[in-house]
């Protein structure tokens, strides 16, 4: 069994870029684009406990800002189980992380993110 602890340095840069784009979009009031970048950060960081948990934390905060009860409840559940699933590398690859998708559903990875992830994962 593979244990994940820290995100690889190269991948971390791409993850942080998505978070910066999320923050910029929030600052500009473009909520749809902000959510898009949170989903992308989830795809990049979901195999690493700290990044995975942090993205779900931001999604929870986003849900509160939108007064979206479904999202808030979905994120609380994901926060309770997501980190340990990352640690043991048992995540549904490509899942966008929002409450609007089943938490265990594997999803198609956008091509640009797949190009990045293939350098760090052997199961893509």
Phi, psi and omega per residue, in radians:
X1 nan 2.330 3.122
X2 -1.549 2.310 3.088
X3 -1.901 2.223 3.108
X4 -1.754 2.271 3.086
X5 -2.071 -0.939 -3.084
X6 -2.144 2.491 3.099
X7 -1.216 2.415 3.093
X8 -1.035 2.514 -3.056
X9 -0.938 -0.809 -3.128
X10 -1.088 -0.743 3.132
X11 -1.192 -0.611 3.137
X12 -1.017 -0.637 3.112
X13 -1.060 -0.759 3.113
X14 -1.161 -0.709 3.104
X15 -1.055 -0.818 -3.125
X16 -1.161 -0.568 3.068
X17 -1.068 -0.768 3.109
X18 -1.093 -0.691 3.107
X19 -1.151 -0.676 3.093
X20 -1.140 -0.683 3.084
X21 -1.155 -0.630 3.052
X22 -1.052 -0.885 -3.101
X23 -1.093 -0.728 3.120
X24 -1.091 -0.764 3.130
X25 -1.129 -0.707 3.076
X26 -1.077 -0.801 -3.132
X27 -1.031 -0.638 -3.139
X28 -1.502 -0.001 3.105
X29 1.366 0.230 3.123
X30 -1.623 1.458 -3.031
X31 -1.159 -0.636 3.133
X32 -1.104 -0.783 3.119
X33 -1.204 -0.647 3.101
X34 -1.039 -0.820 -3.141
X35 -1.095 -0.708 3.104
X36 -0.962 -0.774 -3.127
X37 -1.266 -0.526 3.025
X38 -1.125 -0.750 3.110
X39 -1.056 -0.738 3.136
X40 -1.154 -0.671 3.091
X41 -1.135 -0.601 3.101
X42 -1.107 -0.802 3.140
X43 -1.039 -0.748 -3.113
X44 -1.249 -0.631 -3.017
X45 -1.794 -0.015 -2.991
X46 -1.138 -0.308 3.138
X47 -1.557 0.061 -3.067
X48 -2.255 2.119 -2.964
X49 -0.935 -0.773 -3.077
X50 -1.182 -0.873 -3.115
X51 -1.155 -0.706 3.132
X52 -1.070 -0.865 -3.126
X53 -1.120 -0.727 -3.118
X54 -1.114 -0.715 3.108
X55 -1.101 -0.735 3.095
X56 -1.129 -0.606 3.064
X57 -1.061 -0.794 3.114
X58 -1.135 -0.631 3.095
X59 -1.159 -0.658 3.073
X60 -1.086 -0.828 3.114
X61 -1.066 -0.692 3.095
X62 -1.065 -0.792 3.110
X63 -1.032 -0.730 3.087
X64 -1.103 -0.773 -3.141
X65 -1.048 -0.607 -3.119
X66 -1.547 -0.060 -3.070
X67 0.966 0.735 -3.099
X68 -1.762 1.690 -3.058
X69 -1.062 -0.722 -3.139
X70 -1.048 -0.757 -3.131
X71 -1.159 -0.755 -3.133
X72 -1.053 -0.852 -3.139
X73 -1.102 -0.766 3.129
X74 -1.062 -0.681 -3.132
X75 -1.283 -0.609 3.081
X76 -1.057 -0.788 3.118
X77 -1.073 -0.779 -3.123
X78 -1.156 -0.615 3.094
X79 -1.145 -0.555 -3.127
X80 -1.250 -0.534 -3.038
X81 -2.068 -0.334 -3.007
X82 -1.091 -0.766 -3.066
X83 -1.069 -0.804 -3.116
X84 -1.231 -0.535 3.089
X85 -1.181 -0.572 3.067
X86 -1.173 -0.763 -3.093
X87 -0.989 -0.697 3.131
X88 -1.642 0.178 3.106
X89 0.946 0.860 3.102
X90 -2.148 1.205 -3.121
X91 -2.085 2.648 3.075
X92 -1.375 1.707 -3.042
X93 -0.901 2.321 3.096
X94 1.545 -0.214 -3.126
X95 -1.037 2.353 -3.065
X96 -1.421 -0.234 2.982
X97 1.552 -0.149 -3.135
X98 -1.432 2.828 3.126
X99 -1.219 -0.173 3.130
X100 -1.430 -0.038 3.076
X101 -2.236 2.565 3.106
X102 -1.025 2.382 -3.046
X103 -1.115 -0.375 -3.101
X104 -1.872 0.153 -3.094
X105 -1.437 2.169 2.999
X106 -1.288 2.487 -3.099
X107 -2.325 2.790 3.085
X108 -1.147 2.342 3.127
X109 -1.574 2.295 3.059
X110 -0.940 2.496 -3.031
X111 -0.969 -0.718 -3.109
X112 -1.160 -0.643 3.107
X113 -1.294 -0.597 3.106
X114 -1.090 -0.691 3.107
X115 -1.034 -0.685 3.122
X116 -1.259 -0.863 -3.038
X117 -1.165 -0.542 -3.099
X118 -1.052 -0.399 3.099
X119 -1.268 -0.363 -3.002
X120 -2.073 -0.176 -3.117
X121 -2.210 2.490 3.132
X122 -1.678 -0.106 -3.040
X123 -1.788 0.299 -3.130
X124 -1.734 nan nan
